[in-house]
Each structure stands twice: as structure tokens, then as C-alpha cells.
Amino acid sequence: MSLTLYFAPGACSFVPHCLLQASGAAFEPQMVKLHKGEQNEAAYQSINPRGQVPVLVDEGQVVTQIPAICLYLDEKFSAAGFFPKAGIARAKAVETLMWMNNTVHPTFTHVFMPEKFSPNPEVQADIKAHAVTAYRSLMLELQSCVVAALKQGSPWMGGAHFGPLDAYALTLLRWGTIAGIDPEDLPELWAFVQRVAQHPPVQQVMARERLQLNLFKR
Ligand SMILES: N[C@@H](CCC(=O)N[C@@H](CS)C(=O)NCC(=O)O)C(=O)O
């Protein structure tokens, strides 16, 4: 079996990285140095012409985009229960994953890389300030999602098993601390994310990626 994940430390690739680690399967983690622009080099572009992580390569087949990779890993390692198996519970988990991926994640991109959206430094500062405000409300919304999920009596956002929603919640809150959001202002979300960080496969991935959970500076 040949299974490779292209990832960058602290990036959104953390989500499938945690699923692969939790699966117990052998896989090759391949680091891509985004800060050095490796994603734009010909070697990487030949794997993913969009120049992004994550990329999963299974027996030579390339899969990109977090929801696609996570659903693929769910099918491949079905015993892990990364998503609820069927029905409304599965649809709701995919709904939350898509919201994280298509709304929360790109809002942070506006904070972290405003130069992607305007060449003008003044406009960039405006984009960033506006996106930080939007990101704060999205973190409150994420906290409500966590509270609602845990109210059902399950330990994880998707139910009985650890899955992509938990790893994404950690990533998004960690990014929030980079954006200047104090996690202590989101006590339920922060408590949950700290628990996710203690989950052994998550701990192993955080060690491999050398991640600090809270980067908030007062
Ligand atoms: N929609 C994509 C988003 C991927 C993405 O935004 N990746 C970022 C890291 S979090 C990236 O590779 N950025 C490199 C760049 O933009 O140069 C997915 O779900 O995989």
C-alpha cells in the first residue's frame, strides 16, 4: 500500500493528517514548505497544479480538497467512523465540514494573506481588519456548533468517534489565536479544542508538525 499526504505545518492539511494518523495505517507524510514557495515549484505543481496542500496520493491517484479527502478516508477506513454512517447525522456532519471549509477557512485566508486579494497595502490592511471582525463572529458560531454537538451526549463533534470536524475546529481556533483572538474569550470552544489536542493521534500530529496550540499574544 502506498499512501502519501502532502502537508504543511499548521495548515489546513492538519485535518486529513490527523485522520490518517488515527486510522493506524502506514502513510508517508511529505512536508511542503509554503513559506519557501515550494507549492509553486514545478515538482509540486505536477502533483497539484493549484499549488495547495493538502494532497492525498493513494496508489498514484491524487485527491485534493479537504472534504473530498476526508470522505475518501472515511470510506477507506470505515471502522474509524470519521463521519456518522448515514442519514441526517451524516448530512449534518458534511454540512458543518463544508461550512468550515468554504466559509471559516477563506475568511482566515483574508486575515493571513490579504495580499492575495489586493496589491495595495492600504486596501490589504482594510481587508485584514474586516476579516478579523468576521472571523471573531465565526468563532462564536463554531463555539455554538460545539456546544450543540456535545449537548447530544457525544464526545466529538460528529458523534461517537473523533473525526474531521474536531481536527478542523482545533485548526480554526488555533488560527484565531494568530489573528489576535484570545481563546479564553471562547471558553467552551477552547476547552473542547484543548481536549482534542490531548487525543493521542492529534498529539502525534502536533508533535510531527511542531505545533503550539495557543499563539495569542496580548
Ligand atoms: N479548499 C482547499 C483549501 C486549501 C488551502 O487553502 N490550502 C492552503 C493552506 S491552509 C495552501 O496550500 N496555501 C498555499 C498558497 O495559497 O500558496 C482545500 O479544501 O483543500
The ligand as an SDF file (V2000), in Angstrom:
LIG
                    3D

 20 19  0  0  0  0  0  0  0  0999 V2000
  -10.2440   24.3720   -0.4580 N   0  0  0  0  0  0  0  0  0  0  0  0
   -8.9020   23.8700   -0.2580 C   0  0  0  0  0  0  0  0  0  0  0  0
   -8.1180   24.8840    0.5460 C   0  0  0  0  0  0  0  0  0  0  0  0
   -6.6590   24.5300    0.6220 C   0  0  0  0  0  0  0  0  0  0  0  0
   -5.8270   25.6930    1.1430 C   0  0  0  0  0  0  0  0  0  0  0  0
   -6.3100   26.8120    1.3000 O   0  0  0  0  0  0  0  0  0  0  0  0
   -4.5530   25.3840    1.4280 N   0  0  0  0  0  0  0  0  0  0  0  0
   -3.6390   26.4060    1.8580 C   0  0  0  0  0  0  0  0  0  0  0  0
   -3.0530   26.0880    3.2340 C   0  0  0  0  0  0  0  0  0  0  0  0
   -4.2640   26.1610    4.5210 S   0  0  0  0  0  0  0  0  0  0  0  0
   -2.4660   26.4660    0.8880 C   0  0  0  0  0  0  0  0  0  0  0  0
   -1.9890   25.4340    0.4400 O   0  0  0  0  0  0  0  0  0  0  0  0
   -1.9860   27.6710    0.5790 N   0  0  0  0  0  0  0  0  0  0  0  0
   -0.8310   27.8590   -0.2240 C   0  0  0  0  0  0  0  0  0  0  0  0
   -0.9410   29.0890   -1.0600 C   0  0  0  0  0  0  0  0  0  0  0  0
   -2.0400   29.6490   -1.1410 O   0  0  0  0  0  0  0  0  0  0  0  0
    0.0830   29.4660   -1.6480 O   0  0  0  0  0  0  0  0  0  0  0  0
   -8.9760   22.5110    0.4260 C   0  0  0  0  0  0  0  0  0  0  0  0
  -10.0290   22.1880    0.9840 O   0  0  0  0  0  0  0  0  0  0  0  0
   -8.0190   21.7320    0.3940 O   0  0  0  0  0  0  0  0  0  0  0  0
  1  2  1  0
  2  3  1  0
  2 18  1  0
  3  4  1  0
  4  5  1  0
  5  6  2  0
  5  7  1  0
  7  8  1  0
  8  9  1  0
  8 11  1  0
  9 10  1  0
 11 12  2  0
 11 13  1  0
 13 14  1  0
 14 15  1  0
 15 16  2  0
 15 17  1  0
 18 19  2  0
 18 20  1  0
M  END
$$$$
